[in-house]
Amino acid sequence: MITIPDFSVLERIVDYMHEVPYDVTPRSLYSASSLYGKAAKDATDSITDCYDQRVYQHYLATGKHSCGEQEMLARALHDYGIDRSLKVYLSHYDRRMVVGVMGGHQLKRTDGMYREIVLLSKQLTERHSLMVTGGGPGAMEATHLGAWMAGRTTEEVDEAMEIIQSATSYKDEHWLSTAFQVMHRFPQEEFRSLGIPTWLYGHEPATPFATDIAKYFDNSIREDTILTIAFGGIIYTPGSAGTIQEVFQEAVQNHYLSFGVSSPMVFLGRRFWDEEIPVYPFIEKLMEEGKYKNLQISITDSSDDVIQEILKFRNNIGHIPDNPV
């Protein structure tokens, strides 16, 4: 039985839900327009008072982790709404077509690997892949730029690259506005890509090149979601701690066949994955010793090889598990 004091508590909770600067019951995923508002339309960096920044400042003010009970409930409801919207969104896609790209947020727009990822993602998108990343800068942004430029010429990609290279890092003043400039110069509504960022890393703006954005408060849910939905395989590009963590998270899922199948793990960049961060030979050794089973791994310096590995899996896979999200 609910007593009068209980109703008072519920009333305070409901009042709090109306006070937070974010929707606790989102019914759709975000977009560049909904996150950045006027800045997205005018190609400016004036995002101080945009929705994304208001939520981030509230997130910092109420505590990244040690927030009050009402705030915890509000965030949980928000993330549940994003989960629900993401499930509806993915229901429109063949599970084999969802491909993830993992890589460093520090990758600069002028780096050769950045352009490699752009062209790789462009080709996979043109082959009906839904490209998925953590939705931030660096390798993640390159993936979504490639998806955005699908169907266009290499010359047009080079023109887009020239525009954004005036701000090489997300720390540069015009990193966001140059992305908007590319989107205005090359508008498109045909090709989709999915970014899954988090306000935990709110100092890194979410890339507007992702047409659909599932932004979470809870980073652990967000990371697990990316690995879970990328049924069509994950491409690992050079990165640091976060990328390496994601390698082993995915390896565990594949080892145990958590979702009924082992998806390909393709490592792009031999020198990095063999020598600088020798993750690949370590996994090979564990596989030889039987400590990892069922993994489908490959390593290459060629984008063409990456595409072939992804397409080979797509064409050979039989039964498709139900959507796990």
C-alpha positions in Angstrom: 0.0 0.0 0.0 1.3 3.5 -0.9 1.0 5.9 2.0 0.7 9.7 2.0 4.4 10.2 2.6 5.2 7.9 -0.3 3.1 10.1 -2.6 5.2 13.0 -1.4 8.4 11.2 -2.4 6.9 10.3 -5.8 5.9 13.9 -6.3 9.4 15.2 -5.7 10.8 12.6 -8.2 8.3 13.7 -10.9 9.2 17.3 -10.3 12.9 16.5 -10.6 12.3 14.7 -13.9 10.8 17.9 -15.3 13.8 20.0 -14.1 16.6 18.1 -15.8 17.8 19.5 -19.1 17.2 16.3 -21.0 14.3 14.2 -22.0 13.9 11.2 -19.6 11.6 9.5 -22.0 13.3 9.8 -25.5 11.3 8.2 -28.2 13.9 8.4 -31.0 17.7 8.5 -31.4 19.5 11.8 -31.6 20.8 13.6 -34.7 23.4 16.3 -35.3 20.5 18.8 -35.4 18.9 17.7 -32.1 22.3 17.7 -30.3 23.8 20.8 -31.8 20.7 22.8 -32.8 21.4 26.1 -34.6 25.1 25.3 -34.9 24.3 22.4 -37.2 22.2 24.6 -39.4 24.6 27.5 -39.6 27.9 25.5 -39.7 29.3 27.3 -36.7 31.0 26.3 -33.5 28.5 28.1 -31.3 27.5 25.1 -29.2 27.8 26.7 -25.7 24.0 26.7 -25.2 23.1 23.7 -27.4 21.2 20.7 -26.0 24.4 18.5 -25.9 26.4 21.0 -23.9 23.5 21.8 -21.5 23.2 18.1 -20.7 27.0 17.7 -20.3 27.3 20.6 -17.9 24.4 19.2 -15.9 26.1 15.8 -15.9 29.3 17.3 -14.5 27.5 19.4 -12.0 25.5 16.5 -10.6 28.4 14.1 -10.6 29.6 11.7 -13.2 29.2 8.7 -10.9 28.3 9.9 -7.4 25.0 11.5 -8.3 21.9 11.6 -6.1 19.1 9.0 -6.3 16.8 11.2 -8.4 19.5 11.9 -10.9 20.4 8.2 -11.1 16.8 7.4 -11.9 16.5 10.1 -14.5 19.6 9.0 -16.3 18.5 5.3 -16.2 15.1 6.2 -17.7 16.8 8.2 -20.4 19.2 5.4 -21.3 16.2 2.9 -21.3 14.5 5.2 -23.8 17.6 5.2 -26.0 17.8 1.4 -25.7 14.2 1.1 -26.8 14.7 3.5 -29.7 17.8 1.7 -30.8 16.0 -1.7 -30.9 13.4 -0.2 -33.2 16.0 1.3 -35.4 18.0 -1.9 -35.7 14.9 -3.9 -36.5 15.0 -2.4 -40.0 18.5 -3.9 -40.7 19.7 -7.3 -41.7 21.9 -8.3 -38.7 24.8 -9.3 -41.1 25.0 -5.7 -42.4 25.9 -4.1 -39.1 29.7 -3.5 -39.0 31.7 -1.9 -36.2 34.9 0.2 -36.4 37.0 0.6 -33.3 40.0 3.0 -33.1 41.6 5.9 -31.4 39.9 9.2 -30.8 43.2 11.0 -31.1 43.7 10.1 -34.8 44.1 13.4 -36.7 42.3 14.2 -39.9 45.6 14.7 -41.7 46.8 11.1 -40.8 47.0 8.6 -43.7 45.0 6.1 -41.6 42.1 8.6 -41.3 41.7 8.7 -45.1 42.1 4.9 -45.2 39.2 4.5 -42.8 37.1 7.1 -44.7 37.5 5.2 -48.0 37.0 1.8 -46.3 33.8 2.9 -44.6 32.6 4.5 -47.9 32.9 1.2 -49.8 31.3 -0.9 -47.1 28.4 1.6 -46.9 28.0 1.3 -50.6 27.8 -2.4 -50.1 24.8 -1.9 -47.8 26.7 -2.0 -44.5 25.4 0.0 -41.5 28.6 1.4 -40.0 28.7 1.7 -36.2 31.3 3.4 -33.9 31.5 5.1 -30.6 30.4 8.2 -32.3 33.4 10.4 -31.3 36.3 12.0 -33.1 39.4 10.4 -34.8 38.9 6.9 -36.3 35.2 7.1 -35.3 34.6 10.3 -37.2 36.5 9.0 -40.2 34.1 6.0 -40.3 31.0 8.3 -40.4 32.5 10.7 -42.9 33.1 7.7 -45.2 29.4 6.6 -44.8 28.3 10.2 -45.4 30.3 10.4 -48.6 29.0 7.0 -50.0 28.0 7.2 -53.6 30.3 10.1 -54.3 33.6 10.2 -56.3 37.1 10.1 -54.8 37.6 13.7 -55.9 34.6 14.7 -53.8 36.0 12.8 -50.8 39.3 14.7 -51.3 37.4 18.0 -51.4 35.7 17.1 -48.1 39.0 16.1 -46.6 40.5 19.4 -47.6 37.7 21.3 -45.8 38.0 19.4 -42.5 41.9 19.4 -42.5 41.9 23.0 -41.5 41.1 21.7 -38.0 43.0 18.5 -37.5 41.9 17.5 -34.0 38.7 17.7 -32.0 40.6 20.1 -29.7 40.9 22.6 -32.5 38.5 25.6 -32.5 36.8 24.8 -35.8 36.6 21.0 -35.6 32.9 20.9 -35.5 32.1 23.7 -37.9 34.3 22.2 -40.6 32.3 19.0 -40.3 29.1 20.9 -40.7 30.6 22.7 -43.8 31.2 19.3 -45.4 27.7 18.2 -44.7 26.3 21.4 -46.2 28.6 21.1 -49.2 27.7 17.4 -49.8 24.1 17.0 -48.5 22.7 13.5 -48.5 19.7 11.5 -47.1 20.3 8.1 -48.6 23.1 6.6 -46.4 22.8 6.0 -42.7 25.4 5.4 -40.0 25.1 4.9 -36.3 27.2 6.6 -33.6 27.0 5.5 -30.0 28.7 8.1 -27.8 28.5 8.9 -24.1 28.4 12.0 -21.9 31.1 10.3 -19.8 33.4 11.6 -22.6 31.4 14.7 -23.2 34.5 16.8 -23.7 34.8 15.0 -27.0 32.0 16.2 -29.2 29.9 13.6 -31.0 30.6 13.6 -34.7 27.7 15.1 -36.7 28.6 12.8 -39.6 26.7 10.0 -37.9 23.1 10.4 -39.1 21.7 8.5 -36.1 23.2 9.0 -32.6 22.4 6.8 -29.6 24.0 8.9 -26.8 24.0 7.3 -23.4 25.0 8.4 -19.8 26.1 4.9 -18.9 29.4 4.2 -20.7 29.4 0.5 -19.8 26.0 -0.1 -21.5 27.2 1.9 -24.5 30.4 -0.1 -25.0 28.7 -3.4 -24.6 26.0 -2.3 -27.0 28.5 -1.5 -29.8 30.1 -4.9 -29.6 26.8 -6.7 -29.3 25.1 -5.2 -32.3 28.1 -5.3 -34.7 27.1 -8.8 -35.8 28.7 -8.3 -39.3 32.1 -8.0 -37.8 34.4 -5.5 -36.1 37.3 -3.7 -37.8 40.1 -2.7 -35.4 42.2 0.3 -36.4 45.1 1.6 -34.3 44.1 3.0 -30.9 45.0 3.0 -27.2 43.5 1.6 -24.0 39.9 1.8 -25.0 40.4 0.1 -28.3 42.5 -2.7 -26.7 39.9 -3.3 -24.1 37.3 -3.7 -26.8 39.4 -6.3 -28.6 39.2 -8.6 -25.6 35.6 -7.8 -24.8 34.7 -8.9 -28.3 37.0 -12.0 -28.1 35.1 -13.2 -25.0 31.7 -12.9 -26.8 33.1 -14.8 -29.8 34.8 -17.4 -27.6 31.6 -18.3 -25.8 29.4 -17.8 -28.9 27.3 -15.5 -26.7 24.9 -14.7 -29.6 25.1 -17.9 -31.5 27.9 -17.0 -33.9 31.5 -15.8 -33.9 31.8 -12.5 -35.9 35.0 -11.6 -37.7 37.6 -9.5 -36.0 39.7 -7.8 -38.6 42.8 -5.9 -37.6 43.9 -3.0 -39.9 47.6 -2.1 -39.5 50.1 -4.9 -39.3 52.9 -2.9 -37.7 50.7 -1.5 -35.0 48.9 -4.8 -34.1 52.0 -7.0 -34.5 54.7 -4.8 -33.1 53.7 -1.6 -31.4 50.8 -3.2 -29.5 51.3 -6.9 -30.1 47.7 -7.9 -29.4 47.4 -10.0 -32.6 50.2 -12.5 -31.9 49.0 -12.7 -28.3 45.5 -13.7 -29.4 47.0 -16.2 -31.9 49.0 -17.8 -29.1 46.0 -18.1 -26.9 44.1 -19.7 -29.8 46.9 -22.2 -30.4 46.8 -23.1 -26.7 43.1 -23.6 -26.8 42.4 -20.8 -24.4 40.5 -18.9 -27.1 38.1 -20.9 -29.3 35.8 -20.0 -32.2 37.5 -16.7 -33.0 37.7 -15.5 -36.6 40.7 -13.2 -36.8 42.7 -11.7 -39.6 45.3 -8.9 -40.0 46.1 -6.8 -43.0 47.4 -3.4 -44.3 44.9 -3.5 -47.1 41.4 -2.0 -47.1 40.5 -4.4 -49.9 41.4 -7.3 -47.6 39.2 -5.9 -44.9 36.2 -5.6 -47.2 36.7 -9.1 -48.5 36.8 -10.6 -45.0 33.6 -8.7 -44.0 31.8 -9.7 -47.2 33.0 -13.4 -47.0 31.4 -13.7 -43.6 28.2 -12.0 -44.7 27.8 -14.3 -47.7 28.7 -17.5 -45.8 26.8 -17.1 -42.6 23.6 -19.2 -42.3 21.1 -18.7 -39.4 20.9 -15.1 -38.2 20.3 -14.8 -34.4 17.5 -12.6 -33.1 18.4 -9.0 -32.4 20.1 -9.1 -29.0 19.6 -5.5 -28.1 
